[in-house]
Amino acid sequence: MDLQQIDEFAKSIIFEAGKRIREAFSYNLVIETKSGANDLVTNIDRETELFFIKQIKAFDPTHKILGEEGMGEKVETLDGVVWIIDPIDGTMNFVKQHRHFMISIGIFVNGVGKLGYIFDVMREDLFNAIAGQGAWYNNTPLRKLQSVTMDESVIGINAHWVAPNRHIHHEKVIEMVRKVRGTRSYGSAAMEIAFVVSGKLDAYVSMRLAPWDIAGGTIIAQEVGAVATNLHGEGFDFLHQDTFIIANPSIHKELLEKYIVPYE
């Protein structure tokens, strides 16, 4: 299998999809809700996913596609070549702000992440990686992450988890907020992961993410030394939702042991 050929193809359709999304602002969006009022989907999400499916199947009909909007086939295993796609990660940002949303793609071969992409559509910034060959930001190599301490760290976390909730001990999150240099919340998991792998954030935490939210980012993470697990320190299942943390390796263990502690 020629990963270089797949990489060049993937980048070409990502850039084309980004162009199509930017042009979509010139006509009306059709906005719907999915699981709740804050879980949005638009006609552009669906059209973009269909664009990817058409292009990938023309490139190689044996490749399988697992997409957020469910426009591809039903994927029950990661056997063979599987593209895991989020056509617009951060749909609320897309709708409300017309910025701060990403295309996220991970390509797996027999369950192993091989190619990862996070594309900031409006800035036209691409973060990508080839397993074992490195990671890049707009063709400039990303360096391995440098060690940080907790009090030097900036953490991506939704403010909701500082309030009482049924997922994690919020008192410990408050301790973390007081300990670290700062916290941020950008409204796009892929964007926050991109910031961790490029050193703009030192960790990002979420209570529930789907495979398409993180598939591309976790492949990039491996190439820069970031650690990505669920909140029990276990590897992520790319066919199901789970909790998620990606962090600089110097603080990953401390975050899980002291501050981001799930209820049993």
LUMVOKE-597615 format. One record per residue: x, y, z of N, C-alpha, C in turn; residue number from 1. Coordinates in Angstrom, 1 decimal. Each point is the difference from the previous one (the first is absolute). Layout:
BEGIN
[pt [X,Y,Z],[X,Y,Z],[X,Y,Z],NUM]
...
end
This chain:
BEGIN
[pt [0.8,-1.2,0.0],[-0.8,1.2,0.0],[0.9,1.2,0.0],1]
[pt [-0.3,1.0,-0.9],[0.8,1.2,-0.1],[-0.6,1.1,0.8],2]
[pt [0.5,0.2,1.2],[-0.6,1.0,0.9],[0.3,1.4,-0.5],3]
[pt [1.1,0.2,-0.7],[0.3,1.3,-0.6],[-1.1,0.4,-1.0],4]
[pt [-0.4,-1.0,-0.8],[-1.0,0.3,-1.0],[-1.4,0.3,0.6],5]
[pt [-0.3,-0.7,1.1],[-1.3,0.2,0.7],[0.1,1.4,0.7],6]
[pt [1.2,0.3,0.5],[0.2,1.3,0.7],[-0.3,1.2,-1.0],7]
[pt [0.6,-0.1,-1.2],[-0.1,1.1,-1.0],[-1.5,0.1,-0.4],8]
[pt [-0.6,-1.1,-0.2],[-1.5,0.0,-0.4],[-0.8,0.6,1.2],9]
[pt [0.2,-0.5,1.2],[-0.7,0.6,1.2],[0.1,1.5,0.1],10]
[pt [1.2,0.5,-0.1],[0.2,1.4,0.1],[-0.7,0.8,-1.2],11]
[pt [0.0,-0.6,-1.2],[-0.7,0.7,-1.1],[-1.5,0.1,0.3],12]
[pt [-0.6,-1.1,0.5],[-1.5,0.1,0.2],[-0.3,0.8,1.2],13]
[pt [0.9,0.1,1.0],[-0.2,0.8,1.2],[0.0,1.5,-0.5],14]
[pt [1.0,0.4,-0.8],[0.0,1.4,-0.4],[-1.2,0.3,-0.9],15]
[pt [-0.4,-0.9,-0.8],[-1.2,0.3,-0.9],[-1.3,0.1,0.9],16]
[pt [-0.1,-0.9,1.0],[-1.2,0.1,0.9],[0.0,1.3,0.8],17]
[pt [1.2,0.4,0.4],[0.1,1.3,0.7],[-0.5,1.2,-0.9],18]
[pt [0.4,-0.1,-1.3],[-0.4,1.1,-0.9],[-1.5,-0.1,-0.2],19]
[pt [-0.6,-1.2,-0.1],[-1.4,-0.1,-0.2],[-0.8,0.6,1.3],20]
[pt [0.5,-0.3,1.2],[-0.6,0.5,1.2],[0.0,1.5,0.0],21]
[pt [1.2,0.6,-0.3],[0.1,1.4,0.1],[-1.0,0.7,-1.0],22]
[pt [-0.1,-0.6,-1.2],[-0.9,0.5,-1.0],[-1.5,-0.1,0.5],23]
[pt [-0.3,-1.0,0.9],[-1.3,-0.3,0.4],[-0.6,1.2,0.8],24]
[pt [0.8,0.8,0.6],[-0.5,1.2,0.7],[-0.8,0.9,-0.8],25]
[pt [0.1,-0.1,-1.4],[-0.7,0.9,-0.9],[-1.4,-0.4,-0.2],26]
[pt [-0.4,-1.1,0.5],[-1.5,-0.4,0.0],[-0.5,-0.5,1.3],27]
[pt [-1.3,-0.1,0.1],[-0.6,-0.3,1.3],[0.4,-1.3,0.6],28]
[pt [0.3,0.0,1.3],[0.2,-1.3,0.7],[-1.3,-0.6,0.4],29]
[pt [-0.2,-1.3,0.0],[-1.1,-0.7,0.5],[0.5,-0.7,1.3],30]
[pt [-0.5,0.5,1.2],[0.5,-0.4,1.3],[-1.0,-0.9,0.6],31]
[pt [0.4,-1.2,0.5],[-0.8,-0.9,0.7],[0.6,-0.4,1.3],32]
[pt [-0.7,-0.6,1.0],[0.5,-0.5,1.2],[0.0,-1.6,-0.1],33]
[pt [1.0,-0.6,0.7],[0.1,-1.4,0.1],[-0.5,-0.5,1.3],34]
[pt [1.0,-0.3,0.9],[-0.4,-0.5,1.3],[-0.6,1.0,1.0],35]
[pt [0.3,1.3,-0.3],[-0.5,1.1,0.9],[0.1,1.3,-0.6],36]
[pt [-0.4,1.0,0.7],[0.0,1.4,-0.6],[1.4,0.5,-0.3],37]
[pt [1.0,-0.5,0.7],[1.4,0.4,-0.2],[0.7,-0.9,-1.0],38]
[pt [-0.6,-1.0,-0.5],[0.6,-1.0,-0.9],[-0.5,0.3,-1.4],39]
[pt [0.7,0.8,-0.7],[-0.5,0.5,-1.3],[0.6,-0.7,-1.2],40]
[pt [-0.7,0.0,-1.0],[0.5,-0.5,-1.3],[-0.6,0.9,-1.1],41]
[pt [0.8,0.2,-1.0],[-0.5,0.9,-1.1],[0.1,-0.8,-1.4],42]
[pt [-0.7,0.5,-1.0],[0.1,-0.5,-1.3],[1.5,-0.1,-0.5],43]
[pt [0.8,0.9,0.5],[1.4,0.0,-0.5],[0.8,-1.1,0.7],44]
[pt [-0.3,-0.4,1.2],[0.6,-1.2,0.6],[-0.2,-1.2,-0.9],45]
[pt [-1.3,-0.2,-0.3],[-0.4,-1.2,-0.8],[0.6,0.1,-1.4],46]
[pt [-0.1,1.2,-0.6],[0.6,0.1,-1.4],[1.5,-0.3,0.0],47]
[pt [0.7,0.5,1.0],[1.4,-0.2,0.1],[0.4,-1.5,0.2],48]
[pt [-0.8,-0.6,0.9],[0.3,-1.5,0.2],[-0.3,-0.8,-1.3],49]
[pt [-1.1,0.4,-0.7],[-0.3,-0.7,-1.3],[1.1,0.3,-1.0],50]
[pt [0.6,1.2,0.0],[1.1,0.3,-0.9],[1.2,-0.9,0.3],51]
[pt [0.3,-0.2,1.3],[1.1,-0.9,0.3],[-0.2,-1.4,-0.4],52]
[pt [-1.2,-0.5,0.3],[-0.4,-1.4,-0.4],[0.2,-0.2,-1.5],53]
[pt [-0.5,0.9,-0.8],[0.0,-0.1,-1.5],[1.5,-0.1,-0.4],54]
[pt [0.8,0.9,0.5],[1.4,0.1,-0.4],[0.8,-1.2,0.4],55]
[pt [-0.2,-0.5,1.3],[0.7,-1.1,0.5],[-0.4,-1.3,-0.8],56]
[pt [-1.2,-0.2,-0.2],[-0.5,-1.2,-0.7],[0.5,0.0,-1.5],57]
[pt [0.2,1.2,-0.6],[0.5,0.1,-1.3],[1.5,-0.4,0.0],58]
[pt [0.7,0.4,1.1],[1.4,-0.2,0.2],[0.3,-1.5,0.2],59]
[pt [-0.8,-0.6,0.9],[0.1,-1.5,0.3],[-1.3,-0.5,0.6],60]
[pt [-0.8,-0.7,-0.7],[-1.3,-0.4,0.5],[0.1,-1.0,1.2],61]
[pt [1.1,-0.5,0.2],[0.2,-1.0,1.2],[0.1,0.8,1.3],62]
[pt [0.4,1.3,-0.1],[0.1,0.8,1.3],[-1.3,0.2,0.6],63]
[pt [-0.1,-0.2,1.3],[-1.2,0.2,0.8],[0.0,1.4,0.6],64]
[pt [-1.2,0.6,0.2],[-0.1,1.3,0.6],[-1.0,0.0,1.2],65]
[pt [0.5,0.5,1.1],[-0.8,0.2,1.2],[-0.1,1.5,0.2],66]
[pt [-1.2,0.6,-0.2],[-0.2,1.4,0.1],[-1.0,0.4,1.0],67]
[pt [0.2,1.2,0.6],[-0.9,0.5,1.1],[-1.4,0.0,-0.5],68]
[pt [-0.3,0.4,-1.2],[-1.4,0.1,-0.4],[-0.6,-1.2,-0.5],69]
[pt [0.8,-1.2,0.0],[-0.6,-1.3,-0.4],[-0.3,-0.1,-1.4],70]
[pt [0.7,0.7,-0.9],[-0.3,0.0,-1.4],[0.7,-1.2,-0.7],71]
[pt [1.0,-0.5,0.7],[0.8,-1.2,-0.6],[-0.6,-1.3,0.4],72]
[pt [0.7,-1.1,-0.2],[-0.5,-1.3,0.3],[0.1,-0.2,1.5],73]
[pt [-0.7,-1.0,0.5],[0.1,-0.4,1.4],[1.4,-0.7,0.3],74]
[pt [0.8,0.6,0.8],[1.3,-0.6,0.3],[0.0,-0.6,1.4],75]
[pt [0.2,-1.3,0.0],[0.0,-0.8,1.3],[1.4,-0.5,0.4],76]
[pt [0.9,0.1,-0.9],[1.4,-0.4,0.3],[1.0,1.0,-0.7],77]
[pt [1.2,0.0,0.5],[1.0,0.9,-0.7],[0.9,-0.9,-0.9],78]
[pt [-0.5,-1.1,-0.4],[0.7,-0.8,-1.0],[0.1,0.7,-1.3],79]
[pt [1.2,-0.1,-0.7],[0.2,0.6,-1.3],[0.3,1.5,0.2],80]
[pt [-0.3,0.8,-1.0],[0.3,1.5,0.1],[-1.3,0.7,0.4],81]
[pt [0.0,0.7,1.1],[-1.2,0.7,0.5],[0.4,1.5,0.2],82]
[pt [-0.8,0.8,-0.7],[0.0,1.5,0.2],[-1.0,0.3,1.1],83]
[pt [0.4,0.7,1.0],[-0.9,0.5,1.1],[0.0,1.5,-0.2],84]
[pt [-1.2,0.5,-0.3],[-0.1,1.4,-0.5],[-1.0,0.8,0.8],85]
[pt [0.4,1.2,0.4],[-0.9,1.0,0.5],[0.0,1.2,-1.0],86]
[pt [-1.0,0.2,-0.8],[0.0,1.0,-1.1],[0.1,1.4,0.6],87]
[pt [-0.7,0.3,1.1],[0.1,1.3,0.7],[0.0,-0.3,1.5],88]
[pt [1.2,0.1,0.6],[0.0,-0.2,1.5],[0.0,1.4,0.6],89]
[pt [-1.1,0.3,0.8],[-0.3,1.3,0.5],[-1.1,0.7,-0.8],90]
[pt [-1.1,-0.8,-0.2],[-1.1,0.5,-0.8],[-0.6,1.3,0.6],91]
[pt [-0.1,0.0,1.4],[-0.5,1.2,0.6],[0.8,1.2,-0.4],92]
[pt [1.4,-0.1,0.0],[0.8,1.1,-0.4],[-0.2,0.3,-1.4],93]
[pt [-0.2,-1.0,-0.9],[-0.2,0.2,-1.4],[-1.3,0.9,-0.2],94]
[pt [-1.0,-0.4,0.7],[-1.3,0.7,-0.1],[0.0,1.4,0.6],95]
[pt [0.6,0.1,1.2],[-0.1,1.3,0.7],[1.1,1.0,-0.3],96]
[pt [1.2,-0.5,-0.3],[1.2,0.8,-0.1],[0.6,0.0,-1.4],97]
[pt [-0.3,-1.0,-0.8],[0.6,-0.2,-1.3],[1.5,-0.1,0.1],98]
[pt [0.5,-0.6,1.1],[1.4,-0.2,0.2],[0.2,-1.0,1.1],99]
[pt [1.2,-0.5,0.3],[0.3,-0.9,1.1],[-0.7,-1.3,-0.2],100]
[pt [0.0,-0.5,-1.2],[-0.5,-1.4,-0.2],[1.0,-0.7,-1.0],101]
[pt [0.1,-1.3,0.1],[1.0,-0.8,-0.6],[-0.5,-1.2,-0.8],102]
[pt [0.7,-0.4,-1.0],[-0.2,-1.3,-0.7],[1.0,-0.9,0.8],103]
[pt [-0.5,-1.2,0.4],[0.9,-0.9,0.7],[-0.1,-1.4,-0.7],104]
[pt [1.1,-0.6,-0.3],[0.0,-1.3,-0.7],[1.2,-0.8,0.6],105]
[pt [-0.4,-1.3,0.3],[1.1,-1.0,0.3],[-0.2,-1.1,-0.9],106]
[pt [1.1,-0.6,-0.5],[0.0,-1.1,-0.9],[0.7,-1.2,0.7],107]
[pt [-0.8,-1.1,0.2],[0.5,-1.1,0.7],[0.2,-1.2,-1.0],108]
[pt [1.0,-0.8,0.3],[0.3,-1.2,-0.8],[0.0,-1.2,0.9],109]
[pt [-1.0,-0.8,0.0],[-0.2,-1.2,0.9],[0.1,0.4,1.4],110]
[pt [-0.7,1.1,0.3],[0.0,0.5,1.4],[1.1,0.9,0.5],111]
[pt [1.0,0.2,-0.8],[1.1,0.9,0.4],[-0.1,1.3,-0.7],112]
[pt [0.1,1.1,0.7],[0.0,1.3,-0.6],[1.2,0.3,-0.8],113]
[pt [-0.2,0.4,-1.2],[1.2,0.2,-0.9],[0.1,1.4,-0.5],114]
[pt [-1.1,0.7,-0.3],[0.0,1.4,-0.5],[-1.0,0.8,0.8],115]
[pt [0.4,1.2,0.4],[-0.9,0.8,0.8],[0.0,1.5,-0.5],116]
[pt [-1.2,0.6,0.0],[-0.1,1.3,-0.6],[-1.0,0.9,0.9],117]
[pt [0.4,1.2,0.3],[-1.0,1.0,0.6],[0.2,1.2,-0.9],118]
[pt [-1.1,0.5,-0.6],[0.1,1.2,-0.9],[-0.9,1.1,0.5],119]
[pt [0.6,1.1,0.4],[-0.7,1.2,0.3],[-0.5,0.7,-1.2],120]
[pt [-1.3,-0.1,-0.3],[-0.6,0.3,-1.3],[0.2,1.5,-0.3],121]
[pt [-0.3,0.9,0.9],[0.0,1.4,-0.3],[1.5,0.5,0.0],122]
[pt [0.9,-0.5,0.8],[1.4,0.5,0.0],[0.8,-0.8,-1.1],123]
[pt [-0.6,-1.1,-0.5],[0.7,-0.8,-0.9],[1.3,-0.6,0.6],124]
[pt [0.0,-0.3,1.2],[1.1,-0.6,0.8],[-0.2,-1.5,0.0],125]
[pt [1.1,-0.8,-0.4],[-0.1,-1.4,0.1],[1.0,-0.6,0.9],126]
[pt [-0.5,-0.8,1.0],[0.9,-0.8,0.8],[-0.2,-1.5,-0.5],127]
[pt [1.1,-0.6,-0.2],[-0.1,-1.4,-0.5],[1.2,-0.9,0.4],128]
[pt [-0.1,-1.3,-0.1],[1.0,-0.9,0.4],[-0.1,-1.3,-0.8],129]
[pt [1.2,-0.6,-0.2],[0.1,-1.4,-0.6],[0.7,-0.8,1.1],130]
[pt [-0.7,-1.0,0.5],[0.5,-0.8,1.1],[1.5,-0.5,-0.3],131]
[pt [0.9,0.3,1.0],[1.3,-0.3,-0.1],[0.9,0.9,-0.8],132]
[pt [-0.6,1.0,-0.7],[0.7,0.9,-0.8],[0.0,1.5,0.4],133]
[pt [-0.8,0.3,1.0],[0.0,1.3,0.6],[-1.4,0.7,-0.2],134]
[pt [0.0,1.2,0.5],[-1.2,0.9,-0.1],[0.4,1.4,-0.5],135]
[pt [-1.0,0.6,-0.6],[0.3,1.3,-0.7],[-1.2,1.0,0.3],136]
[pt [0.4,1.3,0.0],[-1.0,1.1,0.0],[0.3,0.8,-1.2],137]
[pt [-0.9,-0.1,-1.0],[0.2,0.7,-1.3],[1.4,-0.3,-0.6],138]
[pt [0.4,-1.3,0.0],[1.2,-0.5,-0.6],[1.3,0.3,0.8],139]
[pt [-0.2,0.7,1.2],[1.1,0.2,0.9],[0.0,-1.1,1.0],140]
[pt [1.1,-0.7,0.3],[0.0,-1.1,1.0],[-0.4,0.5,1.4],141]
[pt [-0.9,-0.7,0.6],[-0.3,0.2,1.4],[1.0,-0.7,0.9],142]
[pt [0.6,0.7,1.0],[1.0,-0.6,0.8],[-0.7,-0.8,1.2],143]
[pt [0.8,-0.9,0.6],[-0.4,-0.7,1.1],[-0.4,1.0,1.1],144]
[pt [-1.0,-0.3,0.8],[-0.5,0.9,1.1],[1.1,0.1,1.1],145]
[pt [0.2,1.2,0.5],[0.9,0.3,1.0],[-0.7,-0.2,1.4],146]
[pt [0.7,-0.4,1.0],[-0.6,-0.2,1.3],[-0.5,1.3,0.6],147]
[pt [-1.1,-0.1,0.7],[-0.6,1.1,0.8],[-0.4,-0.5,1.4],148]
[pt [-0.1,0.9,0.9],[-0.6,-0.3,1.3],[-1.5,0.4,0.0],149]
[pt [-0.7,-0.4,1.0],[-1.4,0.3,0.1],[-0.2,1.5,0.1],150]
[pt [0.8,0.7,0.8],[-0.2,1.4,0.2],[0.5,0.9,-1.3],151]
[pt [0.6,-0.7,-0.9],[0.3,0.7,-1.3],[-1.0,-0.3,-1.1],152]
[pt [-1.0,-0.9,0.3],[-0.8,-0.6,-1.0],[-1.2,0.9,-0.3],153]
[pt [-0.5,-0.1,-1.3],[-1.3,0.5,-0.4],[-0.8,-1.2,-0.5],154]
[pt [-1.2,-0.2,0.7],[-0.8,-1.2,-0.2],[-1.3,0.4,-0.8],155]
[pt [-0.3,-0.8,-1.0],[-1.3,0.1,-0.6],[-1.1,-0.8,0.7],156]
[pt [-1.0,0.6,0.5],[-1.0,-0.7,0.8],[-1.3,0.9,0.0],157]
[pt [-1.2,-0.6,-0.2],[-1.2,0.7,0.0],[-0.3,0.4,1.5],158]
[pt [-0.4,1.3,0.1],[-0.3,0.5,1.4],[-1.1,-0.8,0.7],159]
[pt [-0.8,-0.7,-0.8],[-1.1,-0.8,0.6],[0.5,-0.9,1.1],160]
[pt [1.3,-0.5,-0.2],[0.5,-1.1,0.9],[0.5,0.6,1.3],161]
[pt [0.0,1.3,0.1],[0.4,0.6,1.3],[-1.3,0.1,0.9],162]
[pt [-1.1,-0.1,-0.5],[-1.3,-0.1,0.7],[-0.3,-1.4,0.4],163]
[pt [-0.8,-0.2,1.0],[-0.4,-1.4,0.4],[-0.6,-0.8,-1.2],164]
[pt [0.4,-1.2,-0.2],[-0.4,-0.8,-1.1],[0.1,-1.4,0.3],165]
[pt [-0.5,-0.9,-0.8],[0.0,-1.4,0.3],[1.1,-0.8,-0.6],166]
[pt [1.0,0.7,-0.6],[1.1,-0.7,-0.7],[1.3,0.0,0.8],167]
[pt [0.4,1.1,0.4],[1.3,0.1,0.7],[-0.1,0.9,1.3],168]
[pt [0.9,-0.2,0.9],[0.0,0.8,1.3],[0.4,1.4,-0.3],169]
[pt [-1.1,0.9,0.0],[0.3,1.4,-0.4],[0.9,0.7,0.9],170]
[pt [0.0,-0.4,1.3],[0.9,0.7,1.0],[1.5,-0.1,-0.5],171]
[pt [0.3,-1.2,-0.5],[1.4,-0.2,-0.4],[0.3,0.8,-1.3],172]
[pt [-1.0,0.2,-0.8],[0.1,0.9,-1.2],[0.3,1.4,0.4],173]
[pt [-0.7,0.4,1.0],[0.2,1.4,0.6],[1.4,0.2,0.5],174]
[pt [0.6,-1.1,0.6],[1.4,0.0,0.5],[0.9,0.2,-1.2],175]
[pt [-0.3,-0.7,-1.1],[0.8,0.1,-1.2],[0.0,1.4,-0.6],176]
[pt [-1.2,0.5,-0.1],[-0.2,1.4,-0.5],[0.9,1.0,0.8],177]
[pt [0.0,-0.2,1.3],[0.8,0.9,0.8],[1.5,-0.2,-0.1],178]
[pt [0.4,-1.3,-0.4],[1.4,-0.3,-0.1],[0.6,0.4,-1.3],179]
[pt [-0.7,-0.1,-1.1],[0.6,0.1,-1.3],[0.1,1.5,-0.4],180]
[pt [0.7,0.3,-1.1],[0.2,1.3,-0.4],[-1.3,0.6,-0.6],181]
[pt [-0.8,-0.9,-0.7],[-1.2,0.5,-0.6],[-0.8,-1.2,-0.5],182]
[pt [-1.3,0.3,-0.4],[-0.8,-1.0,-0.6],[-0.7,0.7,-1.3],183]
[pt [-0.4,-0.9,-0.9],[-0.6,0.5,-1.2],[-1.1,-1.0,-0.5],184]
[pt [-0.9,0.5,-0.7],[-1.1,-0.8,-0.6],[-0.3,0.5,-1.4],185]
[pt [0.3,-0.7,-1.1],[-0.2,0.5,-1.3],[-1.2,-0.5,-0.8],186]
[pt [-0.7,-1.1,0.6],[-1.2,-0.4,-0.7],[0.2,-1.0,-1.1],187]
[pt [1.2,-0.5,-0.2],[0.3,-1.0,-1.0],[1.1,-0.9,0.5],188]
[pt [-0.3,-1.3,0.2],[1.0,-0.9,0.5],[1.2,-0.1,-0.9],189]
[pt [-0.2,0.0,-1.3],[1.1,-0.2,-0.9],[0.9,1.3,0.1],190]
[pt [-0.6,1.1,0.2],[0.8,1.2,0.1],[0.9,0.0,1.3],191]
[pt [-0.6,-0.5,1.1],[0.7,-0.1,1.3],[1.1,-1.0,-0.1],192]
[pt [-0.2,-1.1,-0.7],[1.0,-1.0,-0.2],[1.1,0.5,-0.8],193]
[pt [-0.3,0.8,-1.1],[1.0,0.6,-0.8],[0.9,1.0,0.8],194]
[pt [-0.6,0.7,0.9],[0.7,0.9,0.9],[0.9,-0.8,0.9],195]
[pt [-0.4,-1.2,0.5],[0.9,-0.8,0.9],[1.2,-0.5,-0.8],196]
[pt [-0.3,-0.6,-1.2],[1.2,-0.5,-0.7],[1.0,1.0,-0.5],197]
[pt [-0.5,1.3,-0.1],[0.9,1.0,-0.4],[0.5,0.9,1.2],198]
[pt [-0.3,-0.4,1.2],[0.5,0.6,1.2],[-0.7,1.3,0.4],199]
[pt [-1.1,0.3,-0.7],[-0.8,1.2,0.4],[-0.8,-0.2,1.2],200]
[pt [-0.4,-1.3,0.3],[-0.6,-0.4,1.2],[0.8,-1.2,0.5],201]
[pt [-0.1,-0.3,1.3],[0.8,-1.1,0.6],[-0.9,-1.2,0.3],202]
[pt [-1.3,0.2,0.0],[-0.9,-1.2,0.1],[-1.4,0.5,-0.4],203]
[pt [-0.8,-1.0,-0.4],[-1.4,0.2,-0.3],[-0.8,-1.2,0.6],204]
[pt [-1.1,0.3,0.6],[-0.8,-1.0,0.7],[-1.5,0.1,-0.5],205]
[pt [-0.6,-1.2,-0.2],[-1.4,0.0,-0.3],[-0.6,-1.2,0.6],206]
[pt [-1.3,0.1,0.4],[-0.7,-1.1,0.6],[-0.6,-1.0,-1.0],207]
[pt [-0.2,0.4,-1.2],[-0.6,-0.9,-1.0],[0.4,0.5,-1.4],208]
[pt [0.8,-0.8,-0.7],[0.3,0.3,-1.4],[-0.2,-1.3,-0.8],209]
[pt [-0.3,0.2,-1.3],[-0.2,-1.1,-0.9],[1.3,-0.2,-0.8],210]
[pt [0.1,-1.1,-0.7],[1.3,-0.3,-0.7],[0.3,1.1,-1.0],211]
[pt [-1.0,0.5,-0.7],[0.3,1.0,-1.1],[0.5,1.4,0.6],212]
[pt [-0.2,0.2,1.3],[0.5,1.2,0.7],[1.5,-0.1,0.1],213]
[pt [0.5,-1.2,0.2],[1.4,-0.1,0.5],[0.9,-0.8,-0.9],214]
[pt [-0.6,-0.7,-1.0],[0.8,-1.0,-0.8],[1.3,0.6,-0.6],215]
[pt [-0.2,1.2,-0.7],[1.1,0.6,-0.6],[1.0,0.5,1.0],216]
[pt [-0.5,0.6,1.0],[0.9,0.6,1.0],[0.8,-0.9,0.8],217]
[pt [-0.5,-1.2,0.3],[0.8,-1.0,0.8],[1.2,-0.5,-0.8],218]
[pt [-0.2,-0.1,-1.4],[1.1,-0.4,-0.8],[1.1,1.0,0.0],219]
[pt [-0.3,1.3,-0.1],[0.9,1.1,0.1],[0.7,0.0,1.4],220]
[pt [-0.8,-0.3,1.0],[0.5,0.0,1.4],[1.2,-0.9,0.1],221]
[pt [-0.1,-1.2,-0.5],[1.1,-1.0,0.1],[1.3,0.5,-0.6],222]
[pt [-0.1,0.8,-1.0],[1.2,0.5,-0.6],[0.7,1.1,0.7],223]
[pt [-0.7,0.7,0.9],[0.7,1.1,0.8],[0.1,-0.4,1.5],224]
[pt [-0.4,-1.2,0.3],[0.2,-0.4,1.4],[-1.1,0.3,1.0],225]
[pt [-1.1,0.5,-0.5],[-1.2,0.2,0.9],[-0.6,-1.3,0.3],226]
[pt [-0.6,-0.1,1.2],[-0.7,-1.2,0.5],[-1.5,0.2,-0.1],227]
[pt [-0.7,-0.9,-0.7],[-1.4,0.0,-0.2],[-0.6,-1.3,0.6],228]
[pt [-0.9,0.2,1.0],[-0.7,-1.2,0.6],[-1.4,0.4,0.4],229]
[pt [-0.8,-0.9,0.5],[-1.2,0.4,0.7],[0.4,0.4,1.4],230]
[pt [-1.0,0.3,0.8],[0.3,0.5,1.4],[0.4,-1.0,1.0],231]
[pt [0.0,-1.3,-0.5],[0.5,-1.1,0.8],[1.4,-0.3,-0.4],232]
[pt [0.6,0.8,-0.9],[1.3,-0.3,-0.5],[0.1,-1.1,-1.0],233]
[pt [-1.1,-0.4,-0.6],[0.0,-1.1,-0.9],[-0.1,0.6,-1.5],234]
[pt [0.4,-0.9,-0.9],[-0.1,0.4,-1.4],[-1.4,0.2,-0.5],235]
[pt [-0.2,0.8,-1.0],[-1.3,0.3,-0.5],[-0.5,-1.0,-1.0],236]
[pt [-1.3,-0.3,0.1],[-0.7,-0.9,-0.9],[-0.5,0.8,-1.2],237]
[pt [0.5,-0.2,-1.2],[-0.4,0.9,-1.1],[-1.3,-0.4,-0.7],238]
[pt [-0.8,-0.9,0.7],[-1.3,-0.3,-0.5],[-1.1,0.4,0.9],239]
[pt [0.4,0.6,1.2],[-1.0,0.4,1.0],[0.4,1.3,0.6],240]
[pt [-1.0,0.7,0.7],[0.3,1.2,0.8],[0.7,-0.4,1.3],241]
[pt [0.8,1.0,0.5],[0.7,-0.2,1.3],[0.4,1.4,0.5],242]
[pt [0.4,-0.1,1.3],[0.7,1.2,0.5],[1.3,0.2,-0.7],243]
[pt [0.6,1.2,0.2],[1.2,0.2,-0.8],[0.9,1.1,0.7],244]
[pt [1.3,-0.3,-0.1],[1.0,1.0,0.4],[1.2,-0.1,-0.9],245]
[pt [0.5,1.1,-0.4],[1.3,0.0,-0.7],[0.8,1.0,0.7],246]
[pt [1.3,-0.3,0.3],[0.8,0.9,0.8],[1.5,-0.2,-0.3],247]
[pt [0.7,1.0,0.3],[1.5,0.0,0.0],[0.3,-1.2,0.9],248]
[pt [1.0,-0.8,-0.3],[0.3,-1.2,0.8],[0.5,0.3,1.4],249]
[pt [0.5,1.2,0.2],[0.5,0.4,1.3],[-1.1,0.3,1.0],250]
[pt [-1.3,0.2,-0.5],[-1.1,0.3,1.0],[-1.1,-1.0,-0.1],251]
[pt [0.0,-0.9,-1.0],[-1.1,-0.9,-0.2],[-0.4,-0.8,1.2],252]
[pt [1.0,-0.6,0.6],[-0.3,-0.9,1.2],[-0.5,0.8,1.2],253]
[pt [0.7,1.2,0.2],[-0.4,0.9,1.1],[-1.5,0.5,-0.2],254]
[pt [-0.4,0.3,-1.2],[-1.3,0.4,-0.2],[-1.0,-1.0,0.4],255]
[pt [0.2,-1.3,-0.4],[-0.9,-1.1,0.2],[0.0,-0.4,1.5],256]
[pt [1.1,0.1,0.6],[0.1,-0.5,1.4],[-0.5,1.1,1.0],257]
[pt [0.2,1.2,-0.3],[-0.4,1.1,1.0],[-1.2,0.8,-0.3],258]
[pt [-0.3,0.2,-1.3],[-0.9,1.1,-0.4],[-1.2,-0.4,-0.8],259]
[pt [0.2,-0.9,-1.0],[-1.1,-0.4,-0.8],[-0.4,-1.4,0.4],260]
[pt [-0.8,-0.1,1.0],[-0.3,-1.3,0.7],[-1.5,-0.4,-0.3],261]
[pt [-0.2,-1.0,-0.8],[-1.5,-0.4,-0.2],[-0.6,-0.6,1.2],262]
[pt [-1.3,0.1,0.1],[-0.7,-0.8,1.0],[0.0,-1.4,-0.4],263]
[pt [0.1,-0.9,0.9],[0.0,-1.5,-0.3],[-1.4,-0.4,-0.5],264]
end
